[in-house]
Amino acid sequence: MNLDTKLFLESAREILNQGAHIRFRAQGFSMTPFIKDGDVIQVKPAKASHMSVGDIAFYSGSDGFAVAHRVIGKEKEGQRIILVTRPDMPSDPPFDRVKEEGLLGKVIIVERRGKRKRVDRGLLRILGLCCVKWPTLLPKVYQIRMLIRELPELFDSRFLISSPEESLESVVKKYDDPKVIKAYSQSPAKGLNEQERYMVNKYMDKKGKVLVIGCGGGREAIALRRLGHKVTGIDFVPGMIEQAMQNAKRNGLDINFEVRSATELHYPSYSFDYVFFSETIFSNIPTRRLRIKVLRDTKRILKPEGVLFFSVYYRPKDFFYWLNIMDNLRWLASIFKGNFGSQLGDAMRRARVAPVDDSEKLCFYHYFSGYKKVLRELKSAGLIDIEEKDSYWAAKPTFSESRRL
């Protein structure tokens, strides 16, 4: 069942109200590292009066979809109890106020790689209370842990990216893998994520023709087709397109899928009302020159009032962040050994696709140092931003006044 639907929320409410537990695969990163994308979580029925600070509440969010966030406080509104919740990772908005009728249950178990851990007792419970008392501590600890994990890669010769061709080839090798294709074949069940829903609801009220770039197993394409749009999905991996076609057929949806790269948008001008980049695809494009070329091609195939949607990776400005260390090492290496062709923010990472743990294949990613860097690439391509929210962008091929949240 698609977790990003009110049907899932109502089904979960009905089951929990009967006194039974539910288990489902979580999605999202707001509770990392306690709950990671792809973990299976178990929820038991609970009342607001039984919840304590440090517990993880499962409830109906303000947008009407299911949420699991940590309880950081309890308030009283007359005779009613209000739970104040917050994600463990920094987020916008930072808080939720959950009324008694909105609470569905309490997260008690997280299952990861075959291991079950209680999060409502023992060490994980203590760590959860630490997150409440020192909210900035966990992101710092997690960052240090990531740096330690990435240290071997900092001294790997492959971090010196030699050419855009090799970078693109690394992306192809990563995703053209049977295990990764299998993982993406299950992605339509997730539906649109929170940021995508926000952008779609705000800027895609008019039904139109949509191009989904990097469609994978059809997650975004199927969700958009269900909303009434006419959808074309492209991906450079034939196995992904095959899975997407099967998923669309299984759901009784008419969607056009093609094997095509984001760098080969050979469509007639003004073909689409909307162009939708799948999650990380834009950050998988090496070199500023090639990203601008892709954006210019996107502008050409968009109708004059069309909208482009895409997301990017940002990197923290902390000097000891692993990517900043890598950039400094790369800069020093370029002084002594010449220009290796890589740019600040480029990285070859052992990307993981939940629930697949494939730690051997390196994949190219570009991390932007800030939103102004993205704006410059948009401007160079003749596009202007409409809005940027939590690293998700909406842009148009016009030069109207821009604004940013």
Order of alpha helices (4+ residues) and beta strands (2+ residues): alpha-beta-beta-beta-beta-beta-beta-beta-beta-alpha-alpha-alpha-alpha-alpha-beta-alpha-beta-alpha-beta-beta-alpha-beta-beta-alpha-beta-beta-alpha-beta-beta
